[in-house]
Amino acid sequence: MPFPHTPGGSRRTAQRGHAARTALSAGIVAACLALALPGVAAAAPRGQVFTRTLAALPVPACLAGQLSARVVGWQGAAGSRIADVELVNTSFVHCSLRDLPGVQLVSAHGAVMINGPAPSTTAHTHGIVPLGFLKTEVSDSNYCGPAFSRPVTLAFVLPAAAGRVVAVPASPTDAGGVPSCLGAPGSAGNISMHAWHP
């Protein structure tokens, strides 16, 4: 004798089967993560393992090809020239930028007119999301070198051979960043920058 048909029975059976498959899939993912990252998997409740694992991944350092900088303008102060600079992450990747890269005053042909200290490998880092930006101020003084070609701009040397970002100059013929010579002809100039900030 056939069993009587129960309304909704097929639907409940399908729902139970779907729930079982979902639980099995979640268990497989959690087991795989537990093998790959046991510390993260052990600390996170079920359903949060994958999210926390992604958040724990390190942010890679920005490469010069991911960044674009421009000199907004120059100001003068007691024999020095001070630039406002903006830098943008033009890539589609979240990356980190370390404070105090090497900074240089450069001519139109890329010749280094004033060279700053080597880039820091220990300074604070900033995460930059795609199309995110940071700012800084650069100060230079005492250019006693040879004649130069315009426009003059700034370059930032990133640590760990990550490349060199040459800023777009303030104008096509700009030389506002060239300070007066305050020393003997041929004497070295000075250049420094503040930490990156929003």
N, C-alpha and C positions, 0 to 999 in steps of 0.2 A: 504494500500500500504506500503510495508516494506521500512524502511529508508535505504538510500544507505550506503554501508560500507565505512568508512573513513580509509585509510591506517594509521597505527600507533595509531589509536584511542584506541585499547585495551591496547597497551603498555603504553600510557599516563595514562589511567585509573588505571592500575596496579601500576604505579609509584606514582600516587596521593594517592592510598590506602596505599602503603608502607610508604610514608612520614607521613600520618596521624597517622599510628600505631606507628611510631618512636616518633613523637611529644607527643603522648599520654603516651608512656612508660616513656619518659623523664619527663613529667609533674608529673607522679605518683611518680617517684624516688625523684624529687625535693620536692614534697609535704610531702613524708615520712621523708626526711631529715629535712624539716622545722619544723615538729612536734618534731623530736628527738633532733635537734640542731638548734633552731631558730636563734641564733646569727650568726652562720656560714652561714646558708642558706640565711639570709637576706643580708649579706655582699657580697656574691659571685654571679656573673652573672650566667645565665643558662649555663649548660655544664661544669662549673668549681666547682660546689658544691661538688660533690663526691670526686674529686681530693683534694680539700682543706680540706675536712673533714678528709681524710686519713692522710694528712700532719700534721694536728693538733693533732692527737692522740699521747699521751705520749709514750716515749720509755721506756720499762721496765728496771729495774735494772738487771745487769748481776748476775747470780748465779754462785757459784763456779764450778758447773758441766759443765758450758758452756765455761770455761776458762782453758787454759793450759799455764804454765809459765816455763821458763828455765833460769838458771844462765849461761850466756855466758862465764863469767870468772871473776876472782878476781884480784885486784891490791892492793899494799900497799902504805900507805902515813902516815908518822908521827905517828906510833902506831896504825893506823886504817886499816881496810880492806874495800875495796870498790868493790861492785859487779855491773856488767852490767847485766840487766835483760830484757828479752823480754816476752811479754804476748800476747797470741792469742785467739781470739774468735773462738772456734772450733765448735760452733753450727750453725744452719741455721737461727738464729734469730738475728736481730739488737737489741743490748742492750746497756745500759749506765753504765759506770764504774766511781765511785767517786775517786777523788784524796785522797791520804793519808789514805789508809787502815791501819789496824794494821799490823806491820811487825815483824817477829820473825826469829831468827837463830835457826835451829832445827837439831837434830842428825838424824842418819839413822832410828831410831825407833820412831821418832816424838817427842822426848823429847825437850822441849823448853830450849835452852841454854841462850839466851838473848831475853827478851821480850820488845817490844816497846810500845808506847802509844796506847790507844784504838783507833779504827777506827773513822775517822771523819764522821759526819753526815751532815756537812754543806759545805764541800769543793766543788770545781768545779767538774763537771761531763763531761765525754767524751763519745760520741757515738761511738760504735765499730760495724762495719758491719760484717757479716759472713766472717770468715777467715781474718778479719782485725787485726792489731796488734798495741800495744803500747810498749814503753820502759820506763825504769826508772833506777836510780842508788841508791844503798843501801849502807850505811856506818855503820860499827860497830866497837866497841873498848872495851877493858878491859874485857876479859873473864877470870874469876877467879873461875870458877866452877869445878865440878868433871870431871873425865875422860869421854869421849864420844865415841860413835861408828860412824864410817864413812860409807857412805859419809855425810858430813854436807851440808845443803842447807838452803833455805829461804822459809818461808810460809807467805802468805798474808791473813789476816782476814778481810773479807768484812763486811760492816756495815749492820745493820738491819737483823742479823741472816741469811745472804745470803751464808754463808759457808766459807770455808778456802781452799785456793789454795796453794798447796805445789809444789814448783818449782822443775823441774828436775835438779839434781846437775850438776856441770861443768864436773865431771868425776865420775866413779863408786867408787872411793876411795878418793874423794876430801875432803880436810880439809883446803882449802885455805882461807875460810872465818872466820876461828877461830883466833881472835886477841890475842896478848900477854896480860898477866895479868899485869896491871899497878897499881893495888891497893892491898888491903889486901885480903887474901884468903876468898872466899865466897862473896866478894863484888859484887854489881850488875854491869852489863855491860851496854853499851849504843848502841842503834841501831836507825837509822832514814832513811828516804828515800826522794827522790825528787818527785815532781809531775809527773804523767804519761805524756808522750809526744810522738809524732809520731816518 
